[in-house]
Amino acid sequence: MTQPGSGTRPDDARRHNRAVLLRRLHVEGPCTRATLAGELGLNRSTIKAVVDGLAEAGVVTEAVPAQRSGAGRPSLLVLPDPQAAVVLAVDIRVEQVALAMVGIGGQILGRHSWNLHRTTRLPGEVITHLAESAALLRDELGVAEQAVGVSVPGVVRRSDGFVHEAPNLGWRDVELGARLAAVLARPVQVANDAEAGALAEHLRGIGRDVADMVYLSADVGVGGGVVSGGQPLRGTGGYVGELGHLMVRPDGRECFCGSHGCWETEVGEPALCRALGLPEDTPRGVLVAELRDLAVVPGRADRLLEGYAGWMTAGLVTVVNMLAPELVVLGDLFGALPPSVVDRIGSELRRRSLVSRAAGGTRLAVSPLGRDGALVGAAEIAFEPVLAAV
């Protein structure tokens, strides 16, 4: 743990210790005071003062663990009260919007979603519906959010939530952060959907103990989020992770972005539909069911998706050679690919990537968070300032 400097005032030190302890409980879950003292490098009297203060404020409680081991009186667990700090998480997709009230500790208290169509994708329509749905959730749950985190499939300026372009939504130059903050009367943080997914995997998914990882998600388009040295890689202005627009096939199809041969034109949802012999506008549920059925017949998925897997591998080799991650996580629609196809892509990636071979082999894994990845990440983005202020 990073200790406050020697010149830090007592009030600043208390706030620092309180925020660090809360973040530990929020991300890692309940534990004893002794564990907190050891992990955070604080003495017992300081831990007692911080926990007692948080308990008096109703932010944490202490309880006997459900499972006991050994003789004697068990140590009490310190656990956060989910309703002591609540955020609103929003995941805007090309065909659906999902939102959830999330309590400290990551507990989803309630959620709503609705489908988007071409006539309802306009930013104003989405913002109005979001405000109405948030009000309904507040009334249903009897809680109000302290901040809002939003995931968007586009190029986002993290400083103010300005969406430069979300081509698959048809959005361009949308002041989403400012407009939502005005309507909801809450602080709003907006991020690219793949950045949100990467954060979710790093904090609550398969990448919890991994310092360098890449998260790839597929909806209509393809996005990527990067964690480097344990921190999200955001680039200048927050513009990073548009991995779906790597050029892999110069003579390829025209992309939504206006270019030709982007990676997502070969591995995005329409491309996967084409590989399976389905119409490009096949509903997501039908597509996922088809992939599930493919996995039942040995060898069928490998044969049918051979070309698709080749383009997945081609893009991944470039990504791994550039970023040298220990782990690549496949999220959203990529997570529905048959296991044999994922294994084949992973093997080819390790064989063809110079960096992967040099580093001992980059792991390729499917996200355990499924379609909730970006929603979970949006909540974590919103919690960043909240935990420091509780």
C-alpha positions as CSV (number, residue, x, y, z in Angstrom):
1,M,0.0,0.0,0.0
2,T,1.1,3.6,-0.7
3,Q,1.3,5.4,2.6
4,P,0.5,9.2,2.8
5,G,3.6,11.4,2.9
6,S,5.1,12.5,6.2
7,G,3.7,16.0,5.8
8,T,0.2,14.8,5.3
9,R,-2.4,16.3,7.7
10,P,-4.3,13.9,10.0
11,D,-7.6,14.5,8.2
12,D,-6.0,13.8,4.8
13,A,-4.4,10.6,6.2
14,R,-7.8,9.5,7.6
15,R,-9.5,10.1,4.3
16,H,-6.8,8.3,2.4
17,N,-6.9,5.2,4.7
18,R,-10.7,5.2,4.6
19,A,-10.7,5.3,0.8
20,V,-8.1,2.6,0.4
21,L,-9.8,0.3,2.9
22,L,-13.2,0.8,1.2
23,R,-11.7,0.0,-2.2
24,R,-10.1,-3.2,-0.9
25,L,-13.5,-4.3,0.5
26,H,-15.3,-3.2,-2.7
27,V,-13.0,-5.2,-5.0
28,E,-11.8,-8.1,-3.0
29,G,-14.8,-8.7,-0.7
30,P,-15.2,-9.1,3.1
31,C,-12.3,-9.9,5.3
32,T,-11.2,-9.6,9.0
33,R,-9.6,-6.5,10.6
34,A,-6.4,-8.5,10.9
35,T,-6.3,-9.2,7.2
36,L,-7.0,-5.6,6.4
37,A,-4.1,-4.5,8.7
38,G,-1.7,-7.0,7.0
39,E,-2.7,-6.2,3.4
40,L,-2.9,-2.4,3.8
41,G,0.2,-2.1,6.0
42,L,-1.6,-0.2,8.8
43,N,-1.4,-0.9,12.5
44,R,-4.3,-2.3,14.4
45,S,-5.3,0.9,16.1
46,T,-5.6,2.7,12.7
47,I,-7.6,-0.1,11.3
48,K,-9.9,0.0,14.4
49,A,-10.4,3.7,14.0
50,V,-11.2,3.5,10.3
51,V,-13.6,0.5,10.6
52,D,-15.3,1.9,13.6
53,G,-15.9,5.2,11.8
54,L,-17.3,3.5,8.7
55,A,-19.5,1.3,10.9
56,E,-20.9,4.4,12.7
57,A,-21.6,5.9,9.3
58,G,-23.5,2.8,8.2
59,V,-21.0,2.1,5.4
60,V,-19.8,-1.3,6.7
61,T,-21.0,-3.9,9.2
62,E,-19.3,-6.8,10.9
63,A,-20.6,-10.4,11.0
64,V,-19.6,-13.9,12.0
65,P,-18.4,-15.8,8.9
66,A,-20.9,-18.4,7.6
67,Q,-18.2,-21.1,7.5
68,R,-16.0,-21.5,10.6
69,S,-12.7,-23.3,10.9
70,G,-10.8,-24.3,14.0
71,A,-11.7,-23.9,17.6
72,G,-12.4,-20.7,19.5
73,R,-14.3,-17.6,18.7
74,P,-14.1,-16.7,15.0
75,S,-12.9,-13.3,13.9
76,L,-15.6,-11.0,12.6
77,L,-15.7,-10.2,8.9
78,V,-15.9,-6.6,7.8
79,L,-18.3,-6.2,4.9
80,P,-19.6,-3.2,3.0
81,D,-23.3,-2.4,3.0
82,P,-24.3,-2.5,-0.7
83,Q,-26.7,0.4,-0.3
84,A,-24.2,2.7,1.4
85,A,-22.8,3.7,-2.0
86,V,-24.7,3.1,-5.2
87,V,-23.9,4.0,-8.8
88,L,-25.9,3.7,-12.0
89,A,-24.2,1.6,-14.7
90,V,-25.2,2.0,-18.3
91,D,-24.2,-0.1,-21.3
92,I,-25.2,1.4,-24.7
93,R,-25.0,-1.2,-27.4
94,V,-25.9,-1.1,-31.1
95,E,-29.2,-3.0,-30.6
96,Q,-29.8,-2.7,-26.8
97,V,-29.3,-0.5,-23.8
98,A,-28.9,-2.0,-20.3
99,L,-28.7,-0.2,-17.1
100,A,-28.3,-1.3,-13.5
101,M,-28.1,0.1,-10.0
102,V,-24.9,-1.3,-8.4
103,G,-24.0,-1.2,-4.8
104,I,-20.6,-1.1,-3.2
105,G,-19.0,-4.5,-3.4
106,G,-20.3,-4.9,-7.0
107,Q,-23.8,-6.2,-6.1
108,I,-26.4,-5.5,-8.8
109,L,-29.5,-4.2,-6.9
110,G,-31.8,-3.9,-9.9
111,R,-31.6,-3.6,-13.7
112,H,-33.6,-2.6,-16.8
113,S,-33.0,-3.0,-20.5
114,W,-34.7,-2.2,-23.8
115,N,-34.0,-2.8,-27.5
116,L,-32.8,-0.1,-29.9
117,H,-34.0,0.3,-33.4
118,R,-32.8,2.6,-36.1
119,T,-35.6,5.1,-35.2
120,T,-34.7,5.0,-31.5
121,R,-30.9,5.2,-31.7
122,L,-30.8,9.0,-31.9
123,P,-28.8,10.4,-28.9
124,G,-31.7,12.5,-27.7
125,E,-34.0,9.4,-27.7
126,V,-31.5,7.3,-25.8
127,I,-30.8,10.0,-23.2
128,T,-34.6,10.6,-22.6
129,H,-35.2,6.8,-22.2
130,L,-32.2,6.5,-19.9
131,A,-33.5,9.2,-17.6
132,E,-37.0,7.6,-17.5
133,S,-35.5,4.1,-16.7
134,A,-33.2,5.5,-14.1
135,A,-36.2,7.1,-12.3
136,L,-38.1,3.9,-12.4
137,L,-35.2,2.0,-10.9
138,R,-34.8,4.6,-8.1
139,D,-38.5,4.2,-7.3
140,E,-38.5,0.4,-7.4
141,L,-35.4,0.0,-5.2
142,G,-35.7,3.0,-2.9
143,V,-32.1,4.0,-3.6
144,A,-30.5,6.8,-5.6
145,E,-27.1,6.7,-7.4
146,Q,-24.2,8.9,-6.4
147,A,-22.6,8.8,-9.9
148,V,-23.1,7.3,-13.3
149,G,-20.8,5.2,-15.5
150,V,-21.6,4.7,-19.2
151,S,-20.2,2.3,-21.8
152,V,-20.5,3.3,-25.5
153,P,-19.3,1.4,-28.6
154,G,-17.3,4.3,-30.0
155,V,-14.4,6.7,-29.8
156,V,-14.8,8.5,-26.4
157,R,-12.9,11.4,-24.9
158,R,-12.7,10.3,-21.3
159,S,-12.1,13.8,-19.8
160,D,-15.7,14.9,-20.6
161,G,-17.5,12.0,-22.2
162,F,-17.6,13.5,-25.6
163,V,-18.3,10.7,-28.2
164,H,-16.3,11.7,-31.2
165,E,-17.8,8.8,-33.3
166,A,-19.8,5.7,-32.7
167,P,-20.2,4.5,-36.3
168,N,-22.3,1.5,-35.6
169,L,-24.8,3.7,-33.8
170,G,-24.6,6.4,-36.4
171,W,-23.4,8.9,-33.7
172,R,-20.9,11.7,-34.4
173,D,-19.8,14.5,-32.1
174,V,-22.2,13.8,-29.2
175,E,-21.7,15.5,-25.9
176,L,-23.0,12.5,-24.1
177,G,-21.3,13.1,-20.7
178,A,-22.5,16.7,-20.4
179,R,-26.0,16.0,-21.6
180,L,-26.5,13.0,-19.3
181,A,-25.1,14.9,-16.3
182,A,-27.6,17.7,-17.0
183,V,-30.5,15.4,-17.2
184,L,-29.6,13.0,-14.3
185,A,-28.1,15.7,-12.1
186,R,-25.2,13.3,-11.3
187,P,-21.5,13.2,-12.2
188,V,-21.2,11.1,-15.3
189,Q,-18.2,9.1,-16.6
190,V,-18.3,7.8,-20.2
191,A,-15.9,5.2,-21.6
192,N,-15.5,3.0,-24.7
193,D,-17.3,-0.3,-24.2
194,A,-14.1,-2.4,-24.6
195,E,-12.2,-0.2,-22.1
196,A,-15.1,-0.8,-19.7
197,G,-14.9,-4.6,-20.4
198,A,-11.2,-4.7,-19.8
199,L,-11.6,-3.0,-16.5
200,A,-14.3,-5.4,-15.5
201,E,-12.1,-8.4,-16.3
202,H,-9.2,-6.9,-14.5
203,L,-11.1,-6.2,-11.3
204,R,-13.8,-8.9,-11.3
205,G,-13.1,-11.4,-14.1
206,I,-10.5,-13.8,-15.3
207,G,-7.8,-11.1,-15.4
208,R,-7.8,-10.3,-11.7
209,D,-4.2,-11.3,-11.1
210,V,-2.9,-10.3,-14.5
211,A,-0.9,-7.1,-15.0
212,D,-0.9,-7.0,-18.8
213,M,-3.9,-8.1,-20.7
214,V,-6.1,-7.3,-23.7
215,Y,-9.9,-7.6,-23.8
216,L,-11.6,-8.1,-27.1
217,S,-15.4,-7.8,-27.6
218,A,-17.6,-8.2,-30.6
219,D,-21.0,-6.8,-31.1
220,V,-21.8,-5.5,-34.6
221,G,-18.2,-4.1,-34.5
222,V,-15.1,-5.1,-32.6
223,G,-13.4,-3.2,-29.8
224,G,-10.4,-3.7,-27.6
225,G,-9.4,-2.6,-24.1
226,V,-5.8,-2.8,-22.8
227,V,-4.5,-3.1,-19.2
228,S,-0.8,-2.5,-19.0
229,G,1.2,-2.7,-15.8
230,G,-2.0,-3.2,-13.9
231,Q,-3.5,0.1,-15.2
232,P,-6.0,0.8,-18.0
233,L,-4.2,2.1,-21.1
234,R,-6.1,5.2,-22.3
235,G,-3.9,7.0,-24.7
236,T,-4.0,10.8,-25.5
237,G,-7.4,12.1,-24.7
238,G,-8.7,8.7,-23.8
239,Y,-8.7,7.6,-27.5
240,V,-7.4,4.0,-27.4
241,G,-8.6,0.5,-28.2
242,E,-10.1,0.7,-31.7
243,L,-8.5,-2.6,-32.5
244,G,-11.4,-3.5,-34.7
245,H,-10.2,-1.0,-37.2
246,L,-6.8,-2.6,-37.7
247,M,-6.4,-3.1,-41.4
248,V,-6.1,-6.8,-42.1
249,R,-7.4,-7.0,-45.7
250,P,-6.7,-4.0,-47.9
251,D,-9.1,-5.3,-50.7
252,G,-11.8,-6.2,-48.2
253,R,-15.3,-4.9,-47.5
254,E,-16.1,-1.4,-46.7
255,C,-16.3,-0.7,-43.0
256,F,-18.8,1.4,-41.0
257,C,-15.9,3.7,-40.3
258,G,-15.5,4.5,-44.0
259,S,-12.3,2.5,-44.5
260,H,-11.9,-0.9,-46.2
261,G,-10.6,-4.2,-44.9
262,C,-10.9,-3.4,-41.1
263,W,-10.5,-6.4,-38.8
264,E,-14.2,-6.1,-37.7
265,T,-15.4,-6.6,-41.3
266,E,-13.9,-10.1,-41.1
267,V,-14.7,-11.1,-37.5
268,G,-17.6,-8.9,-36.3
269,E,-21.2,-10.2,-35.9
270,P,-22.1,-9.8,-39.6
271,A,-19.0,-11.7,-40.6
272,L,-19.8,-14.5,-38.2
273,C,-23.3,-14.8,-39.6
274,R,-21.9,-15.1,-43.1
275,A,-19.4,-17.8,-42.0
276,L,-22.4,-19.8,-40.7
277,G,-24.5,-19.2,-43.8
278,L,-27.0,-17.0,-42.0
279,P,-28.3,-13.6,-43.0
280,E,-26.2,-10.7,-41.7
281,D,-29.2,-9.4,-39.7
282,T,-29.8,-12.7,-37.9
283,P,-31.0,-12.0,-34.3
284,R,-28.3,-12.4,-31.7
285,G,-30.2,-15.1,-29.9
286,V,-30.5,-17.2,-33.0
287,L,-26.8,-16.7,-33.8
288,V,-25.7,-17.8,-30.3
289,A,-28.0,-20.8,-30.4
290,E,-26.4,-21.8,-33.8
291,L,-22.9,-21.6,-32.3
292,R,-24.0,-23.7,-29.3
293,D,-25.4,-26.4,-31.6
294,L,-22.2,-26.3,-33.7
295,A,-20.1,-27.2,-30.7
296,V,-22.1,-30.5,-30.2
297,V,-20.9,-32.1,-33.4
298,P,-17.2,-32.9,-33.3
299,G,-15.2,-31.2,-36.0
300,R,-18.2,-29.3,-37.6
301,A,-17.4,-26.0,-36.0
302,D,-13.8,-26.2,-37.0
303,R,-14.7,-26.9,-40.6
304,L,-17.4,-24.3,-40.9
305,L,-15.4,-21.5,-39.1
306,E,-12.0,-22.3,-40.6
307,G,-11.8,-19.1,-42.6
308,Y,-13.3,-17.0,-39.8
309,A,-10.8,-18.4,-37.3
310,G,-8.0,-17.5,-39.7
311,W,-9.0,-13.9,-39.7
312,M,-9.3,-13.9,-35.9
313,T,-5.8,-15.3,-35.7
314,A,-4.4,-12.8,-38.1
315,G,-5.6,-9.8,-36.1
316,L,-4.7,-11.3,-32.8
317,V,-1.1,-11.9,-33.9
318,T,-0.7,-8.2,-34.7
319,V,-2.3,-7.2,-31.3
320,V,0.0,-9.6,-29.4
321,N,3.1,-8.6,-31.2
322,M,2.3,-4.9,-30.5
323,L,1.2,-5.1,-26.9
324,A,2.8,-8.4,-25.5
325,P,0.0,-9.2,-23.1
326,E,0.1,-12.2,-20.8
327,L,-3.6,-12.8,-21.4
328,V,-6.2,-12.1,-24.2
329,V,-9.8,-12.3,-23.0
330,L,-12.6,-12.8,-25.5
331,G,-15.9,-11.2,-24.5
332,D,-19.4,-10.7,-25.6
333,L,-20.1,-12.5,-28.9
334,F,-16.5,-13.8,-29.1
335,G,-17.3,-15.6,-25.8
336,A,-19.9,-17.7,-27.6
337,L,-17.5,-19.2,-30.1
338,P,-17.2,-23.0,-29.8
339,P,-14.4,-24.1,-27.4
340,S,-12.7,-26.1,-30.2
341,V,-12.5,-22.9,-32.3
342,V,-11.1,-20.9,-29.4
343,D,-8.5,-23.6,-28.7
344,R,-7.5,-23.6,-32.4
345,I,-7.1,-19.8,-32.5
346,G,-5.1,-19.9,-29.3
347,S,-2.7,-22.5,-30.6
348,E,-2.2,-20.7,-33.9
349,L,-1.7,-17.4,-32.0
350,R,1.1,-18.9,-29.9
351,R,2.7,-20.5,-33.0
352,R,2.6,-17.5,-35.2
353,S,3.3,-14.6,-32.8
354,L,7.0,-13.9,-32.3
355,V,6.3,-12.0,-29.0
356,S,4.1,-14.8,-27.7
357,R,6.7,-17.4,-28.4
358,A,9.4,-15.3,-26.7
359,A,7.3,-14.6,-23.7
360,G,6.3,-18.3,-23.1
361,G,2.9,-18.2,-24.8
362,T,0.1,-15.7,-24.5
363,R,-3.1,-17.3,-23.0
364,L,-6.4,-16.9,-24.8
365,A,-9.5,-17.3,-22.6
366,V,-13.2,-16.6,-22.7
367,S,-14.7,-14.0,-20.3
368,P,-16.7,-15.4,-17.4
369,L,-18.7,-12.2,-17.3
370,G,-20.6,-12.7,-20.6
371,R,-22.7,-9.9,-21.9
372,D,-22.4,-8.1,-18.5
373,G,-18.7,-7.3,-19.0
374,A,-19.2,-3.7,-20.2
375,L,-22.0,-3.0,-17.7
376,V,-19.8,-4.2,-14.8
377,G,-16.9,-2.1,-16.1
378,A,-19.2,1.0,-16.4
379,A,-20.1,0.5,-12.7
380,E,-16.4,0.4,-11.7
381,I,-15.7,3.6,-13.7
382,A,-18.4,5.3,-11.8
383,F,-17.2,4.0,-8.4
384,E,-13.6,5.4,-8.9
385,P,-14.5,8.9,-7.5
386,V,-17.3,7.7,-5.3
387,L,-15.2,5.5,-3.0
388,A,-12.9,8.4,-2.3
389,A,-15.8,10.5,-1.1
390,V,-17.9,8.0,1.0
